[in-house]
Amino acid sequence: MEIREGTPVEVTTAGGDQVWMIAVTGVVPGRDMPVVWVARADEYKRKGLGAHCIPWPAQFVRTPTGTGR
């Protein structure tokens, strides 16, 4: 599945944990590497594109393969 605005994604933290987020963009160029801008799902539902967004390294963002969400 292609990542684009509104896509539920799973991101990997520096500690190796998996966290559910919502993609606000697809993969875009960052300063040092490609990133996906993401937001917490609850905040995205409330504010949409006005949610606080975080640039996440694209290599650590994936679309979930299971049906857990």
VENPETA-V710280 format. One line per field, one symbol per residue. psi: psi as a letter, one per 40 degrees, with the letter a starting at -180 (. if undefined). Layout:
psi->???
This chain:
psi->hhhihehhihihideeihhhihheiahihadeiiihhiiiddddddebeeihihhhhdeehihidafe.
